[in-house]
Amino acid sequence: MARIFMTHKVTDYAKWKAIYDADAERRAGAGIREAGHFHNGTDQNDFLIVWDTDADQAGATAMIEGMLNDPNLGKMMEEAGVIAKPEVWVS
């Protein structure tokens, strides 16, 4: 099992969250389970998402890299107000 960490900086968390929630099927289909969101103490629009997956570290890394390189997800992230490419690490 691997754990995926991804930072996000967005223009409006509520707008981002609605679009993120609408994309739950993609994550479920990839075997990603949400473990939590953790906001910066001074900026709700700056946060960390944590996911769990049954894939090993290499598989989880390949999966998340593939998702982030999907042009459709890129468009969705732009629509959701993601300011910069998220940082990702897998453990």
C-alpha positions in Angstrom: 0.0 0.0 0.0 1.2 3.5 -0.8 0.2 6.9 0.4 0.1 9.9 -2.1 0.6 13.5 -0.9 -0.3 16.4 -3.2 -0.1 20.1 -2.4 -2.6 22.5 -4.1 -2.8 26.3 -4.2 -6.1 27.5 -5.6 -7.9 30.8 -6.1 -11.1 29.7 -4.3 -11.3 26.5 -2.3 -15.1 26.1 -2.4 -15.1 26.3 -6.2 -12.1 23.9 -6.4 -13.8 21.4 -4.0 -17.0 21.3 -6.0 -15.1 20.3 -9.1 -12.9 17.9 -7.2 -15.9 16.2 -5.7 -17.5 15.8 -9.1 -14.4 14.0 -10.3 -14.5 11.3 -7.5 -15.3 8.5 -10.0 -11.9 9.0 -11.7 -10.1 8.6 -8.4 -12.2 5.6 -7.3 -11.6 3.9 -10.6 -7.9 4.4 -10.2 -8.1 2.8 -6.7 -7.4 6.0 -4.8 -9.1 6.5 -1.4 -9.2 9.9 0.3 -7.3 10.1 3.6 -7.8 13.8 4.2 -7.3 17.4 3.3 -5.1 19.6 5.5 -5.3 23.4 5.1 -2.5 25.9 5.7 -3.3 27.6 9.0 -3.5 31.0 7.4 -4.7 30.3 3.9 -7.6 27.9 3.2 -6.7 28.0 -0.5 -3.3 26.4 0.2 -3.7 22.8 1.2 -2.5 19.2 1.2 -4.5 16.2 0.0 -3.6 12.7 1.2 -4.8 9.6 -0.6 -4.2 5.9 0.0 -4.0 3.2 -2.6 -3.3 -0.6 -2.7 -0.7 0.0 -5.3 3.0 -0.2 -4.3 5.1 3.0 -4.4 6.2 2.6 -8.0 2.6 1.8 -9.2 1.2 4.8 -7.2 3.8 7.1 -8.6 3.1 6.0 -12.2 -0.7 6.3 -11.6 -0.5 9.8 -10.2 1.9 11.0 -12.9 -0.4 9.6 -15.6 -3.4 11.4 -14.1 -1.5 14.7 -13.9 -0.4 14.3 -17.5 -4.0 13.8 -18.7 -5.1 16.9 -20.7 -8.7 16.5 -19.5 -7.6 16.7 -15.9 -5.4 19.7 -16.7 -8.4 21.5 -18.1 -10.4 20.6 -15.1 -7.7 21.9 -12.8 -7.5 25.1 -14.7 -11.3 25.5 -14.5 -11.1 24.8 -10.7 -8.6 27.6 -10.2 -5.5 25.6 -9.5 -2.7 28.3 -9.5 0.4 26.2 -10.0 1.3 22.6 -10.8 0.8 20.7 -7.6 3.7 19.1 -5.8 3.4 15.3 -5.4 5.2 12.7 -3.4 4.5 9.1 -2.7 5.5 7.0 0.3 
